Amino acid sequence: MATPRPEPSAGSFPISTGTAELAADREGGWLLSVNGVQSSHIAPDRPDLLDFEYMRQAVAAIEDQHPDRAAPLRVLHLGAAACALPRYLANAYPASRHVAVEIDAELARLAREWFDLPRAPRLRIRVGDARAVVEALTPETRDVVIRDAFAESLTPAHLMTAEFTESVRRVLAPGGLYIANCGDRRDLKSVRSEVATVASVFANIELIADPSMFKGRRSGNIVVVASDGPLPDSADLERRLRSDPEPARLMGDAAARAFGSGPILSDAN
């Protein structure tokens, strides 16, 4: 008979890169913060529930492109934290396989200890630097790559450049999706350069965010969706984004490229 998994405990925990804090919410879920930044939310009995709106936006784009829930998707997650997104997708696509790359070994260990995450081969947690892992992978071996890696509130610079984005493109199968969670302040300076950089590498690109984020009225997240395959206008995706508890706008390729007005990022600069 299997030993019951112990319940997580709220508190602060030392990890390899600083401090992780686990807090319970009123609905029985758990919020994980890393070095003071909210990083994951897990509802133990609800693998189909995502609390962070940018994760719901990323999932909406994936499910719009891959409506067949029996699809054996191969998904690479760059940034793991508590593995909320891999857990959701493993539940939504039972035949899928996931590798979640987490730079913090102790955080990866705690996530496995705290939460009932899918086991290998459905979900493997690989400790390492996201760029080094991507550059070591065999070409055309992933259907989706999701970048959700932060050092405190910033994406590490070496995961934003054209060279890194080319490495992501190399590991994607034909028509594969690259999804990047881009956080920025109201001036949108960083995300405009990130969008320009991704658009310089991929044939097609679209953006998802709260409409006020596009207008520079708030800080927050913009989800970049890119592919060398088609990203057709999808009324279903637009409806789903509008009907979310935190409604979002889908910005198509031409408008997205115009939005990406910043300089292209490279390893040299």
Backbone hydrogen bonds, N-H to C=O, Kabsch-Sander energy under -0.5 kcal/mol:
donor,donor_aa,acceptor,acceptor_aa,energy
11,G,22,L,-2.2
13,F,20,A,-3.3
15,I,18,G,-2.2
18,G,15,I,-1.2
20,A,13,F,-3.0
21,E,33,S,-2.9
22,L,11,G,-2.8
23,A,31,L,-2.2
25,D,29,G,-2.2
28,G,25,D,-1.3
30,W,42,I,-2.8
31,L,23,A,-3.1
32,L,30,W,-0.5
32,L,40,S,-3.0
33,S,21,E,-2.7
33,S,31,L,-0.5
34,V,37,V,-2.8
35,N,19,T,-3.2
35,N,33,S,-0.5
37,V,34,V,-1.6
39,S,32,L,-3.2
40,S,32,L,-1.7
42,I,30,W,-2.6
46,R,43,A,-2.5
49,L,46,R,-1.7
55,M,52,F,-0.5
56,R,52,F,-1.6
57,Q,53,E,-2.2
58,A,54,Y,-2.2
59,V,55,M,-2.5
60,A,56,R,-2.2
61,A,57,Q,-1.8
62,I,58,A,-2.1
63,E,59,V,-3.1
64,D,60,A,-1.7
65,Q,61,A,-1.6
66,H,62,I,-2.0
69,R,67,P,-0.9
71,A,68,D,-1.8
73,L,71,A,-1.8
75,V,73,L,-0.6
75,V,97,R,-2.8
76,L,144,V,-2.6
77,H,75,V,-0.5
77,H,99,V,-3.2
78,L,76,L,-0.6
78,L,146,I,-3.5
79,G,77,H,-0.9
79,G,101,V,-2.2
83,C,80,A,-2.9
87,R,83,C,-2.1
88,Y,84,A,-2.1
89,L,85,L,-2.5
90,A,86,P,-2.5
91,N,87,R,-1.5
92,A,88,Y,-2.5
93,Y,89,L,-2.7
95,A,69,R,-0.5
96,S,93,Y,-2.4
97,R,73,L,-2.9
98,H,122,R,-2.2
99,V,75,V,-2.1
100,A,124,R,-3.1
101,V,77,H,-3.4
101,V,99,V,-0.5
102,E,100,A,-0.6
102,E,126,R,-2.3
105,A,103,I,-0.8
108,A,104,D,-2.1
109,R,105,A,-2.0
110,L,106,E,-2.6
111,A,107,L,-2.5
112,R,108,A,-1.7
113,E,109,R,-2.0
114,W,110,L,-3.3
115,F,111,A,-2.1
117,L,115,F,-2.0
122,R,119,R,-1.5
123,L,119,R,-1.1
124,R,98,H,-2.5
126,R,100,A,-2.8
126,R,124,R,-0.6
127,V,125,I,-0.5
128,G,102,E,-1.3
133,V,129,D,-2.2
134,V,130,A,-2.4
135,E,131,R,-2.7
136,A,132,A,-0.9
136,A,133,V,-0.7
137,L,133,V,-0.7
137,L,134,V,-1.2
140,E,170,R,-1.9
141,T,138,T,-0.7
141,T,171,V,-1.5
142,R,171,V,-1.8
143,D,74,R,-2.6
144,V,74,R,-1.8
145,V,177,L,-2.4
146,I,76,L,-2.9
147,R,145,V,-0.5
147,R,179,I,-3.3
148,D,78,L,-3.0
148,D,146,I,-0.7
151,A,154,L,-3.6
152,E,150,F,-0.6
154,L,151,A,-1.7
159,L,156,P,-2.2
160,M,157,A,-1.7
162,A,265,L,-2.5
165,T,161,T,-2.4
166,E,162,A,-2.4
167,S,163,E,-1.6
168,V,164,F,-2.0
169,R,165,T,-2.5
170,R,166,E,-2.0
171,V,167,S,-1.3
172,L,168,V,-1.0
172,L,169,R,-0.5
173,A,142,R,-3.3
176,G,173,A,-2.6
177,L,143,D,-2.4
178,Y,226,A,-2.9
179,I,145,V,-2.9
179,I,177,L,-0.5
180,A,224,V,-2.4
181,N,147,R,-2.8
182,C,180,A,-0.8
182,C,222,I,-2.5
183,G,181,N,-0.6
184,D,220,G,-2.4
188,L,185,R,-1.5
192,R,188,L,-2.1
193,S,189,K,-1.3
194,E,190,S,-2.2
195,V,191,V,-2.8
196,A,192,R,-2.0
197,T,193,S,-2.3
198,V,194,E,-2.6
199,A,195,V,-2.6
200,S,196,A,-1.2
201,V,197,T,-0.6
201,V,198,V,-1.3
202,F,198,V,-2.5
204,N,227,S,-2.3
206,E,225,V,-2.5
207,L,251,M,-2.2
208,I,223,V,-2.1
209,A,249,R,-1.6
213,M,210,D,-1.6
214,F,210,D,-1.2
215,K,211,P,-1.1
216,G,213,M,-1.4
217,R,212,S,-2.6
218,R,212,S,-0.5
220,G,184,D,-2.2
222,I,182,C,-2.8
223,V,208,I,-2.9
224,V,180,A,-2.9
224,V,222,I,-0.6
225,V,206,E,-3.0
226,A,178,Y,-2.7
227,S,204,N,-2.2
235,A,233,D,-0.5
238,E,234,S,-2.2
239,R,235,A,-2.5
240,R,236,D,-2.3
241,L,237,L,-2.5
242,R,238,E,-2.3
243,S,239,R,-2.0
244,D,241,L,-0.8
248,A,241,L,-1.7
249,R,209,A,-3.3
251,M,207,L,-3.1
251,M,249,R,-0.5
252,G,250,L,-0.6
256,A,252,G,-2.9
257,R,253,D,-2.7
258,A,254,A,-1.9
259,F,255,A,-2.3
260,G,256,A,-1.8
261,S,259,F,-2.5
262,G,192,R,-0.7
269,N,266,S,-0.5
